[in-house]
Amino acid sequence: MDKKNINLNKKPSWKALKIGGVSEGGSAKDFATGDWREERPVIDFKKCKQCFECWGYCPEAAFIVQKQKIVGINYLHCKGCGICAKECPYKAINMVEEKK
């Protein structure tokens, strides 16, 4: 490729973009990112009403679902962001300090 003829100001047309405009990104689905956490979410199943709000808001799909029930959290992928605890309407998720 001739570097002299590259126009850095030219943007690709919409037809050249990938769906959603996203290029090769990553997520915790493909990478074990759980060691980034400083806190981890813990579910109090006595308070949990299986409303799936935590599952819906989790950016890494770290909640484990079996037979249409949340049964745990995949800590290998959970980054400890706390969104699940914040969004839980029943306060069934608590963030606790991660023990290394």
C-alpha positions in Angstrom: 0.0 0.0 0.0 1.3 3.4 -1.0 1.4 5.5 2.2 1.5 8.7 0.2 -2.0 8.1 -1.2 -3.8 7.4 2.1 -6.5 9.9 3.0 -6.9 9.8 6.7 -9.8 12.1 6.6 -11.9 9.9 4.4 -14.5 8.0 6.3 -15.8 4.6 5.1 -19.3 4.5 3.7 -22.1 3.0 5.8 -21.9 -0.1 3.5 -18.3 -0.8 4.6 -19.2 -0.8 8.3 -19.8 -3.9 10.3 -23.2 -4.4 11.8 -23.6 -2.0 14.7 -20.4 -0.2 13.6 -18.5 -2.5 15.9 -15.2 -4.0 14.9 -13.4 -6.9 16.6 -14.2 -6.2 20.2 -14.1 -8.6 23.1 -16.2 -9.5 26.1 -16.0 -11.6 29.2 -17.8 -14.3 27.2 -14.5 -15.0 25.4 -12.0 -14.0 28.1 -11.7 -14.7 31.8 -11.9 -11.2 33.2 -13.1 -12.0 36.7 -9.7 -11.3 38.3 -10.3 -7.5 37.7 -12.8 -7.3 40.5 -12.4 -5.5 43.8 -15.9 -6.5 44.9 -18.2 -9.4 44.0 -21.9 -9.7 43.9 -23.5 -12.2 46.2 -27.1 -13.3 45.8 -29.4 -13.7 48.9 -31.7 -16.3 47.5 -34.2 -15.7 50.4 -34.8 -12.2 49.0 -34.5 -13.1 45.3 -37.9 -13.1 43.5 -36.4 -14.4 40.2 -37.4 -11.2 38.4 -34.3 -11.4 36.1 -33.5 -7.6 36.4 -29.9 -8.5 37.4 -29.6 -10.8 34.4 -31.0 -8.2 32.0 -28.6 -5.5 33.2 -25.4 -7.6 33.5 -23.1 -6.4 30.8 -21.2 -9.7 30.7 -24.1 -12.2 31.1 -22.4 -13.6 34.2 -25.6 -14.9 35.8 -26.1 -18.6 35.6 -29.6 -19.7 34.6 -30.9 -23.2 34.9 -34.5 -24.4 34.4 -35.6 -20.7 34.1 -34.1 -19.7 37.4 -31.0 -17.8 38.4 -28.9 -20.2 40.3 -25.6 -18.3 40.7 -23.0 -16.0 39.2 -20.1 -17.0 37.0 -17.3 -15.3 38.8 -14.8 -16.2 36.0 -16.5 -13.6 33.9 -18.1 -11.2 36.4 -16.1 -7.9 36.6 -17.7 -6.7 39.8 -19.3 -3.6 38.3 -22.2 -3.7 40.8 -24.9 -2.9 38.2 -26.8 -6.0 39.2 -26.9 -5.0 42.9 -27.9 -1.4 42.0 -30.8 -2.6 39.7 -32.2 -5.4 41.9 -35.6 -4.1 43.1 -35.6 -6.6 46.0 -32.0 -5.7 47.3 -31.2 -9.4 47.0 -27.7 -8.8 45.7 -24.9 -7.4 47.9 -21.5 -6.3 46.8 -18.8 -7.8 49.1 -15.0 -7.2 49.1 -13.2 -9.6 46.9 -10.7 -11.8 48.8 -7.6 -12.4 46.8 
